[in-house]
Amino acid sequence: MSARKTSRSKPNNGDKYSVLLPTYNERENLPLIVWLLVKYFDESGYKYEIIVIDDGSPDGTLKVAEQLQKIYGEDKILLRPRASKLGLGTAYIHGMKHASGNFIFIMDADLSHHTHHVFPLLRKQKEGDYDLVSGTRYRGNGGVYGWDLRRKLISRGANFLTQVLLRPGASDLTGSFRLYKKKVLECLVERCVSKGYVFQMEMIVRARQLNYTVGEVPITFVDRVYGESKLGGNEIVSFVKGLLMLFVTT
């Protein structure tokens, strides 16, 4: 039997990909997601760096990250911790300031986003020279696994409301697996006022306002195996407030 071949874009020696991994209590998940990313990027030949932004995790996530840095090297694993939990949006902004790549991946560190989706996003960007490419759970063969009915209803309901109120031209506004041109991300964060989970939604809305091109790739989102979800009542309330703010101001 012949070996299975995968279709991947040929590396452009001038491109470098910075992967931002915000963490909070991810000591069990971080070693595996980093190993998978290193494996995939090393096999591909693309230049890359993985930037871990830990927000003062009490479970020792930063200590684990320091060990990973010793294993893989400071050129591949960059640690940019913060003293306390300051929000997902500001974590991305903090990580971006330290990124040396001309492309930036943002993704979850809890294994909800499998690294085998990295190259479909990368390939899509190359095909259309998109300013940003977003993984979508709500188009094609995309989907969600491991969520209970309540979580699915919250996600679907939030996405439906954003589609009706904002008409963003994208199918998944609350997803957090994306690839940006760095200069585009820098421009968007200058205009973004959200700090929490609403940050992802606002980025797409601002991109539409600025006429940036947005590509989409279906992905499978799998609920975390280790640790607890960060989604709670406060996050839901913040989302609703952020949605109304965007509806009024955009």
Secondary structure, DSSP 8 states (H G I E B T S, - for coil): ------------TT-EEEEEEEESS-TTTHHHHHHHHHHHHHHHT-EEEEEEEEB--TTSHHHHHHHHHHHH-TTTEEE--BSS---HHHHHHHHHHT--SSEEEE--SSSSB-GGGHHHHHHHHHHHT-SEEEEESSSTT-EEES--HHHHHHHHHHHHHHHHHH--S-S-SS---EEEEHHHHHHHHHH----STHHHHHHHHHHHHTT--EEEEE-EEE--SSS-----HHHHHHHHHHHHHHHHH-
